Amino acid sequence: MQTMAAFQLIAGHPDEAKRYLGIYFDGIYQNQIDARGEQPFEVLRSRTYHYRAYGAAGMQLIVRSLKVKLTRF
């Protein structure tokens, strides 16, 4: 979903990008970060830091670019 949101943003379709963010944050995101802020699925991968840091940074960039407020999460 993160990649699709980025592509929509680059293509000049901010409403579609926001739709993909909604799908992400209302769906798979709910199980990706636990109560301690850990990303349990990323810890199991071979490049743990890379997946945790850059995945979060990419989503943050998209959210900031769209000026989306994440107060509901």
Secondary structure by P-SEA (a helix, b strand, c coil): caaaaaaaaaaccaaaaaaaaaaaaaccccccccccccccccccccaaaaaaaaaaaaaaaaaaaaccccccc
